[in-house]
């Protein structure tokens, strides 16, 4: 039996909070508590950038498939912000992340030339698969809910910890601060689409599977970095 819209939305967000890597994975806490060495932090930055630069394409794919006019506009705004930063008055989000990478001692070309770990490549493949192959509703659940929905309440404290333990400047942590604010709205977009359209038990189960798979892919992404850089 299908849940009500409110019950379904609350249950999905409870799963995201319980299974999130941002603010939940041991590697995240190693960094937040200042226990990861500078070399390890650089490895984290190189791998994290690879998904940052691909993420706007995932949102763009969702926008191109969205049947709802108003929600399509909101997704377009999300892509525009990711690629330009003009809605937040900053800069393109990959460029913001490169500022963070510079703050931990990495050169721009070094980051751009980074090779993905298998777990990083798998996450990027999931972006492609969930937004281009899976039905739209499952894709938006995987990206807007299970990815952007992890950010709120995690990125702000992470930014402060980076400043405290690694001496980063305000500009160096702008990527994390801006996403703390922006992704609250982006994840609400996904929540609105999913809750409004997943009205049958079958659709709700498919959406829940997409969310759980996405959470698992993000956890695996962090596991790969932790195994390589977390010692």
PAZAPA-4460 file (N, C-alpha, C; in steps of 0.05 Angstrom, whole numbers, plus 32768, in hexadecimal, padded with zeros to 4 digits):
% residues 231
    n_x    n_y    n_z   ca_x   ca_y   ca_z    c_x    c_y    c_z   seq   type   mol
   8011   7FE8   8000   8000   8000   8000   8012   8019   8000     1      X     A
   800B   802B   7FEE   801B   8043   7FEC   8019   8055   8004     2      X     A
   802F   8061   800C   802F   8075   8022   8023   808F   8018     3      X     A
   801A   809F   802B   8012   80BA   8024   802B   80CA   801B     4      X     A
   8027   80E0   800D   803D   80F1   8004   804F   80F9   801C     5      X     A
   8043   8101   8031   8053   810A   8049   8062   80F2   8054     6      X     A
   8055   80DC   8058   8063   80C4   8063   807A   80BB   8052     7      X     A
   8075   80BB   8038   808A   80B2   8025   80A2   80C5   8025     8      X     A
   809C   80DF   8024   80B2   80F3   8024   80C2   80F1   803E     9      X     A
   80B5   80EE   8054   80C3   80ED   806E   80D4   80D3   8070    10      X     A
   80C9   80BD   8066   80D7   80A4   8067   80F0   80A4   8055    11      X     A
   80EE   80B1   803E   8105   80B2   802C   811B   80C3   8039    12      X     A
   8114   80DA   8044   8129   80EB   8050   8135   80DE   8068    13      X     A
   8125   80CE   8077   8130   80C0   808E   8145   80AC   8084    14      X     A
   8141   809F   806E   8154   808C   8063   816E   809B   805A    15      X     A
   816A   80B2   804E   8181   80C1   8045   8192   80CA   805D    16      X     A
   8185   80D3   8072   8194   80DC   808A   81A2   80C5   8097    17      X     A
   8195   80AD   8097   81A1   8096   80A5   81B8   808A   8095    18      X     A
   81B7   808C   807A   81CB   807F   8069   81DF   8092   805C    19      X     A
   81DF   80AB   8063   81F0   80BD   8054   820E   80BB   805A    20      X     A
   821E   80C0   8046   823B   80C1   8049   8245   80DB   8053    21      X     A
   8238   80F1   8049   823F   810C   8053   8235   810E   806F    22      X     A
   8248   8111   8082   8240   8111   809E   823A   80F6   80AA    23      X     A
   8242   80E1   809B   823C   80C6   80A6   8253   80B2   80A2    24      X     A
   8263   80B5   808D   8278   80A2   8088   8291   80A8   8099    25      X     A
   829F   8093   80A1   82B7   8097   80B2   82CC   80A9   80A5    26      X     A
   82CF   80A9   808B   82E2   80BB   807E   82DA   80D8   8082    27      X     A
   82C0   80DE   8081   82B6   80F9   8085   82BE   8102   80A1    28      X     A
   82BB   80F1   80B5   82C2   80F8   80D0   82E0   80FB   80D4    29      X     A
   82F0   80EB   80C6   830D   80EE   80C7   8315   810A   80BF    30      X     A
   8308   8114   80A9   830E   812F   80A0   8303   8144   80B3    31      X     A
   82EA   8140   80BB   82DD   8154   80CC   82EA   8157   80E7    32      X     A
   82F7   8142   80F0   8305   8143   810A   8323   8148   8107    33      X     A
   832C   814D   80EE   8348   8154   80E9   835B   813D   80EB    34      X     A
   8350   8124   80E8   8361   810C   80EC   836D   8102   80D1    35      X     A
   8365   810D   80BB   8370   8105   80A1   8387   8117   809A    36      X     A
   839E   810B   8093   83B5   811A   808B   83B1   812A   8072    37      X     A
   83C3   813D   806D   83C0   814E   8056   83C1   813F   803B    38      X     A
   83D1   812A   8039   83D2   811A   8021   83B8   810B   801D    39      X     A
   83AD   8101   8032   8393   80F4   8030   837D   8107   8028    40      X     A
   837E   811F   8033   836A   8134   802C   836C   813B   800E    41      X     A
   8384   813C   8004   8388   8141   7FE8   837C   812B   7FD6    42      X     A
   8380   8112   7FDF   8374   80FC   7FD0   8356   80FE   7FD0    43      X     A
   834A   8105   7FE7   832D   8109   7FE9   8325   811F   7FD5    44      X     A
   8333   8135   7FD4   832C   814B   7FC3   832D   8143   7FA6    45      X     A
   8341   8134   7F9E   8343   812C   7F82   832B   811B   7F7A    46      X     A
   8324   8108   7F8A   830E   80F6   7F84   82F3   8104   7F85    47      X     A
   82F0   8115   7F99   82D6   8123   7F9C   82D1   8135   7F85    48      X     A
   82E6   8142   7F7B   82E3   8154   7F64   82D7   8145   7F4C    49      X     A
   82DF   812C   7F48   82D7   811D   7F30   82B8   811A   7F2F    50      X     A
   82AC   8117   7F47   828E   8116   7F46   8282   8131   7F46    51      X     A
   828F   8145   7F52   8285   8161   7F51   8282   816A   7F35    52      X     A
   8296   8165   7F24   8295   816F   7F09   8281   8160   7EF8    53      X     A
   827A   8148   7EFF   8266   8139   7EF0   8249   813D   7EFA    54      X     A
   8246   8146   7F13   822B   8149   7F1F   8218   815B   7F0F    55      X     A
   8222   8172   7F05   820F   8183   7EF5   8204   8175   7EDD    56      X     A
   8213   8163   7ED1   8208   8154   7EBA   81F2   8141   7EC2    57      X     A
   81F3   8137   7EDA   81DE   8126   7EE4   81C4   8136   7EE8    58      X     A
   81C7   814E   7EF3   81AF   815F   7EF7   81A4   8168   7EDC    59      X     A
   81B6   816D   7EC9   81AE   8175   7EAE   819E   815F   7EA0    60      X     A
   81A7   8146   7EA4   8199   8130   7E98   817C   812E   7EA4    61      X     A
   817A   8132   7EBE   815F   8132   7ECA   814E   8148   7EBF    62      X     A
   8159   8160   7EBC   814B   8177   7EB1   8140   8170   7E95    63      X     A
   8150   8163   7E85   8147   815D   7E69   8131   8149   7E68    64      X     A
   812D   813A   7E7D   8119   8125   7E7E   8100   812C   7E8F    65      X     A
   8101   8143   7E9C   80EC   814A   7EAF   80D2   8152   7EA0    66      X     A
   80BC   8145   7EA6   80A3   814B   7E98   8093   8162   7EA5    67      X     A
   809B   816B   7EBC   808D   817F   7ECB   8099   819B   7EC5    68      X     A
   808A   81AD   7EBB   8095   81C7   7EB2   80A2   81D7   7EC9    69      X     A
   8094   81D9   7EE0   809F   81E8   7EF6   80B7   81DB   7F02    70      X     A
   80B6   81C1   7F05   80CD   81B3   7F11   80E5   81B3   7EFD    71      X     A
   80DF   81B3   7EE3   80F5   81B5   7ED0   8103   81D0   7ED2    72      X     A
   80F4   81E4   7ED7   8101   81FF   7EDB   8113   81FE   7EF3    73      X     A
   810A   81F2   7F09   811B   81F1   7F21   8134   81E1   7F1C    74      X     A
   8132   81CB   7F0D   814A   81BB   7F07   815D   81CB   7EF5    75      X     A
   8151   81DB   7EE3   8162   81EC   7ED2   8172   8200   7EE3    76      X     A
   8165   820B   7EF7   8172   821E   7F09   8189   8210   7F18    77      X     A
   8184   81F7   7F20   8199   81E7   7F2D   81B1   81E3   7F1B    78      X     A
   81AD   81DC   7F02   81C3   81D9   7EEF   81D1   81F3   7EEC    79      X     A
   81C2   8209   7EE9   81CF   8223   7EE5   81E0   822B   7EFC    80      X     A
   81D7   8226   7F14   81E7   822B   7F2C   8200   821A   7F2D    81      X     A
   81FD   8200   7F27   8214   81EE   7F28   8229   81F7   7F14    82      X     A
   8221   81FF   7EFC   8234   8205   7EE7   823E   8222   7EE7    83      X     A
   8230   8234   7EF5   8239   8250   7EF4   823D   825C   7F10    84      X     A
   822D   8253   7F24   822E   825F   7F3E   8221   827A   7F40    85      X     A
   8214   8283   7F2B   8209   829E   7F2A   81F1   82A2   7F3C    86      X     A
   81E2   828D   7F41   81CB   8291   7F53   81D3   8296   7F70    87      X     A
   81EA   828A   7F77   81F4   828E   7F92   8209   82A5   7F93    88      X     A
   820F   82B1   7F7C   8223   82C6   7F7B   823F   82BD   7F80    89      X     A
   8245   82A4   7F78   8260   8299   7F7C   826D   8293   7F61    90      X     A
   8272   827A   7F5C   827E   8271   7F43   8275   8254   7F3E    91      X     A
   827B   824A   7F27   8273   822E   7F20   827D   821C   7F37    92      X     A
   826C   8209   7F3E   8272   81F8   7F55   828C   81E7   7F51    93      X     A
   8292   81DD   7F39   82AC   81D0   7F36   82C3   81E4   7F3C    94      X     A
   82C0   81FD   7F35   82D5   8211   7F3A   82D7   8216   7F58    95      X     A
   82C0   8217   7F66   82C1   8219   7F83   82D0   8202   7F8F    96      X     A
   82CC   81EA   7F85   82DA   81D3   7F90   82F8   81D5   7F8A    97      X     A
   82FF   81DF   7F73   831C   81E2   7F6D   8329   81F6   7F80    98      X     A
   8319   820A   7F8A   8324   821C   7F9E   832A   820C   7FB8    99      X     A
   8318   81F9   7FBF   831D   81E8   7FD6   8336   81D7   7FD1   100      X     A
   8338   81CB   7FBA   8350   81BB   7FB3   8369   81CB   7FB6   101      X     A
   8369   81E4   7FAC   8380   81F5   7FAE   8387   81FA   7FCC   102      X     A
   8372   81FC   7FDC   8376   8201   7FF9   8384   81EA   8007   103      X     A
   8381   81D2   7FFC   838F   81BB   8008   83A9   81B4   7FFA   104      X     A
   83B1   81C6   7FE8   83CC   81C4   7FDC   83CD   81B6   7FC1   105      X     A
   83B6   81B5   7FB2   83B6   81A8   7F98   83B5   81BC   7F82   106      X     A
   83C4   81B8   7F6C   83C2   81C9   7F55   83AA   81C2   7F44   107      X     A
   83A1   81D5   7F35   8389   81D2   7F24   838C   81BA   7F11   108      X     A
   83A2   81BA   7F02   83A6   81A5   7EEE   83A8   8189   7EFB   109      X     A
   83B4   8188   7F13   83B6   816F   7F21   839A   8164   7F28   110      X     A
   8388   8175   7F2F   836D   816C   7F36   835E   8164   7F1C   111      X     A
   8361   8174   7F07   8353   816F   7EEE   835C   8154   7EE2   112      X     A
   8375   814D   7EE7   8380   8134   7EDB   837C   811C   7EED   113      X     A
   836E   811E   7F03   836C   8108   7F16   835E   80F0   7F0A   114      X     A
   8368   80D8   7F11   835C   80BF   7F07   8349   80B5   7F1D   115      X     A
   8331   80AC   7F14   831E   80A3   7F28   8325   8088   7F34   116      X     A
   8320   8085   7F4E   8321   806A   7F5A   8309   805A   7F4F   117      X     A
   8309   8040   7F50   82F2   8031   7F46   82D7   8039   7F53   118      X     A
   82D8   8040   7F6D   82BF   8048   7F7A   82B6   8063   7F71   119      X     A
   82C9   8074   7F69   82C1   808E   7F5E   82B5   808B   7F42   120      X     A
   82C2   807A   7F32   82B7   8075   7F17   829B   8068   7F19   121      X     A
   8297   8057   7F2D   827C   804B   7F30   8267   805F   7F37   122      X     A
   826E   8073   7F49   825B   8087   7F50   8254   8098   7F38   123      X     A
   8267   80A0   7F28   8262   80B0   7F10   8251   80A0   7EFC   124      X     A
   8256   8086   7EFA   8245   8076   7EE9   8228   8075   7EF3   125      X     A
   8225   8075   7F0D   820B   8075   7F19   81FC   808F   7F12   126      X     A
   820B   80A5   7F12   81FF   80BF   7F0A   81F2   80BB   7EEE   127      X     A
   8202   80B0   7EDC   81F9   80AC   7EC0   81E1   8099   7EBF   128      X     A
   81E4   8083   7ECC   81CF   806F   7ECA   81B5   8078   7ED6   129      X     A
   81B7   8084   7EEE   819E   808C   7EFC   818F   80A2   7EEE   130      X     A
   819E   80B4   7EE1   8190   80CB   7ED5   8189   80C8   7EB7   131      X     A
   8196   80B4   7EAA   8191   80B0   7E8E   8183   8096   7E87   132      X     A
   8186   8082   7E98   817A   8067   7E92   8162   8061   7EA4   133      X     A
   8164   8066   7EBE   814E   8062   7ECF   8137   8075   7EC9   134      X     A
   811E   806E   7ED0   8108   8081   7ECC   810E   809B   7EDB   135      X     A
   8103   80B0   7ED1   8109   80CB   7EDB   8105   80CD   7EFA   136      X     A
   80EF   80C2   7F04   80E9   80C5   7F20   80FF   80B8   7F31   137      X     A
   8109   80A1   7F29   811E   8094   7F37   8139   80A3   7F35   138      X     A
   813D   80AF   7F1E   8156   80BF   7F1B   8156   80D7   7F2D   139      X     A
   813F   80E5   7F2F   813E   80FD   7F3F   8140   80F6   7F5D   140      X     A
   8136   80DE   7F64   8139   80D5   7F7F   8156   80CF   7F85   141      X     A
   8164   80C3   7F72   8180   80BC   7F76   8192   80D4   7F79   142      X     A
   818C   80E9   7F6A   819D   8101   7F6A   8193   8116   7F7D   143      X     A
   817B   811F   7F7B   8171   8135   7F8C   816D   812D   7FA9   144      X     A
   8164   8115   7FAD   815F   810C   7FC8   8178   80FF   7FD4   145      X     A
   8182   80EA   7FC7   8196   80DA   7FD4   81B2   80E6   7FD2   146      X     A
   81B6   80F9   7FC0   81D0   8106   7FBE   81CF   8121   7FCC   147      X     A
   81C0   8134   7FC0   81BE   814F   7FCC   81B1   814F   7FE7   148      X     A
   819F   813B   7FEC   8192   8139   8006   81A5   8133   801D   149      X     A
   81BD   8129   8017   81D0   8122   802C   81DF   813B   8036   150      X     A
   81DF   8150   8027   81F0   8167   802B   81E8   8178   8044   151      X     A
   81CE   817D   8046   81C5   8190   805A   81CC   8187   8077   152      X     A
   81D9   8198   8086   81E1   8192   80A1   81FC   8186   80A3   153      X     A
   8208   817F   808C   8223   8172   808B   8238   8184   8081   154      X     A
   8232   8193   806B   8248   81A3   805E   8250   81BB   806E   155      X     A
   823E   81C8   807C   8245   81DF   808C   8259   81D8   80A1   156      X     A
   8253   81C5   80B3   8266   81BD   80C7   8281   81B3   80BB   157      X     A
   827F   81A6   80A4   8297   819C   8097   82A9   81B4   808F   158      X     A
   829D   81C9   8085   82AC   81E1   807D   82BA   81ED   8095   159      X     A
   82AC   81EF   80AB   82B8   81FA   80C3   82D0   81E9   80CD   160      X     A
   82CD   81CF   80CB   82E2   81BC   80D3   82FA   81BF   80C1   161      X     A
   82F6   81C3   80A7   830C   81C7   8094   831C   81E0   809B   162      X     A
   830D   81F5   80A3   831B   820D   80AB   832B   8209   80C5   163      X     A
   831F   81FB   80D8   832B   81F7   80F2   8344   81E5   80F1   164      X     A
   8341   81CE   80E3   8356   81BA   80E5   836A   81BC   80CE   165      X     A
   8362   81C8   80B7   8374   81C8   80A0   837B   81E4   8097   166      X     A
   8371   81F8   80A5   8379   8214   80A0   836E   821F   8086   167      X     A
   8358   8215   807C   834D   821F   8063   833F   823B   8067   168      X     A
   8340   824B   8052   8334   8265   8053   8316   8263   804E   169      X     A
   8308   8279   8051   82EB   827A   804A   82E6   8272   802D   170      X     A
   82F7   827D   801B   82F5   8276   7FFF   82FA   8259   7FFA   171      X     A
   830C   824D   800A   8313   8232   8006   82FD   821E   800E   172      X     A
   82EB   8227   801E   82D5   8216   8027   82BA   821F   801B   173      X     A
   82BA   8232   8008   82A2   823C   7FFD   8291   8227   7FF0   174      X     A
   829E   8213   7FE3   828F   81FD   7FD6   827D   81F0   7FEA   175      X     A
   8287   81EB   8002   8277   81DC   8016   8261   81EE   8022   176      X     A
   8267   8207   8027   8253   8219   8032   823C   821E   801E   177      X     A
   8243   8222   8005   822E   8228   7FF1   821B   8210   7FEE   178      X     A
   8227   81F8   7FEE   8216   81E1   7FEB   8204   81DB   8003   179      X     A
   820D   81E3   801A   81FD   81E1   8032   81E2   81EF   802E   180      X     A
   81E3   8206   8021   81CB   8216   801C   81BD   820D   8003   181      X     A
   81CC   820A   7FED   81BF   8204   7FD3   81B1   81E9   7FD3   182      X     A
   81BE   81D5   7FDE   81B3   81BA   7FDC   819A   81B5   7FED   183      X     A
   8196   81C7   8000   817C   81C5   800F   8165   81C9   7FFC   184      X     A
   8168   81DD   7FEB   8153   81E2   7FD7   8153   81CD   7FC1   185      X     A
   816A   81C4   7FB8   816B   81B0   7FA3   815F   8196   7FAC   186      X     A
   8165   818D   7FC4   8159   8174   7FCD   813B   8177   7FD1   187      X     A
   8132   818F   7FD8   8115   8193   7FDA   8108   8191   7FBF   188      X     A
   8116   8199   7FA9   810B   8195   7F8E   8106   8177   7F89   189      X     A
   811A   8167   7F90   8116   814A   7F8C   8100   813F   7F9D   190      X     A
   80FF   8147   7FB6   80EA   813E   7FC8   80CF   8145   7FBD   191      X     A
   80CC   815D   7FB2   80B2   8166   7FA8   80AA   8155   7F90   192      X     A
   80BC   8150   7F7D   80B6   8140   7F65   80AE   8124   7F6D   193      X     A
   80BF   8118   7F7D   80BB   80FC   7F85   80A1   80F8   7F94   194      X     A
   809D   8108   7FA8   8085   8105   7FB9   806C   810A   7FA9   195      X     A
   806D   811D   7F97   8055   8123   7F88   804D   810E   7F73   196      X     A
   8062   8100   7F69   805C   80ED   7F53   805E   80D0   7F5B   197      X     A
   806C   80C9   7F70   806E   80AD   7F78   8056   80A7   7F8A   198      X     A
   8040   80A1   7F7E   8027   809E   7F8D   801D   8082   7F90   199      X     A
   802B   806F   7F83   8023   8053   7F85   8039   8044   7F94   200      X     A
   8031   802D   7F9E   8044   801C   7FAD   805C   8014   7F9C   201      X     A
   8057   800E   7F82   806C   8005   7F70   8080   801C   7F6C   202      X     A
   8075   8034   7F66   8087   804B   7F61   8097   8052   7F7A   203      X     A
   808A   8051   7F91   8098   8057   7FAA   80AF   8043   7FAF   204      X     A
   80AA   802A   7FA9   80BF   8016   7FAE   80D6   801A   7F9A   205      X     A
   80D0   8022   7F82   80E6   8027   7F6E   80F6   803F   7F76   206      X     A
   80E9   8053   7F80   80F7   806B   7F89   8108   8065   7FA1   207      X     A
   80FD   8055   7FB4   810C   804E   7FCC   8125   803E   7FC4   208      X     A
   8123   802C   7FB0   813A   801D   7FA7   814F   802F   7F9B   209      X     A
   8147   8043   7F8C   815A   8056   7F80   8168   8065   7F96   210      X     A
   815A   806E   7FAA   8166   807D   7FC0   817A   806B   7FCF   211      X     A
   8173   8052   7FD5   8185   8040   7FE3   819E   803A   7FD3   212      X     A
   819A   8036   7FB9   81B1   8030   7FA7   81C4   8048   7FA6   213      X     A
   81B8   8060   7FA4   81C9   8078   7FA3   81D8   807B   7FBD   214      X     A
   81CC   8077   7FD4   81DA   8079   7FED   81F0   8065   7FEE   215      X     A
   81EC   804D   7FE4   8200   8039   7FE4   8218   8040   7FD2   216      X     A
   8212   804D   7FBB   8227   8055   7FA9   8238   806B   7FB6   217      X     A
   822C   807D   7FC3   823B   8093   7FD1   824C   8087   7FE8   218      X     A
   8241   8074   7FF6   8250   8067   800C   8269   8059   8000   219      X     A
   8264   804B   7FEA   827A   803D   7FDD   8290   8050   7FD3   220      X     A
   8287   8067   7FC9   8299   807C   7FC1   82AC   8085   7FD8   221      X     A
   82A0   8089   7FEF   82B0   8091   8007   82C1   807A   8010   222      X     A
   82B7   8061   800F   82C7   804A   8017   82E0   8048   8006   223      X     A
   82DD   804C   7FEC   82F4   804B   7FDA   8309   805F   7FE2   224      X     A
   8301   8078   7FE8   8314   808D   7FF0   8320   8086   800B   225      X     A
   8310   807C   801D   831A   8075   8038   832F   8060   8036   226      X     A
   832A   804B   8026   833E   8036   8023   8358   8040   8017   227      X     A
   8357   8053   8005   836F   805D   7FF8   837D   8073   8008   228      X     A
   836D   8085   8013   8379   809D   801F   8375   809F   803D   229      X     A
   8364   808E   8049   835C   8093   8065   836E   8089   807A   230      X     A
   8383   807A   8073   8395   806F   8087   83A7   8084   8093   231      X     A
***
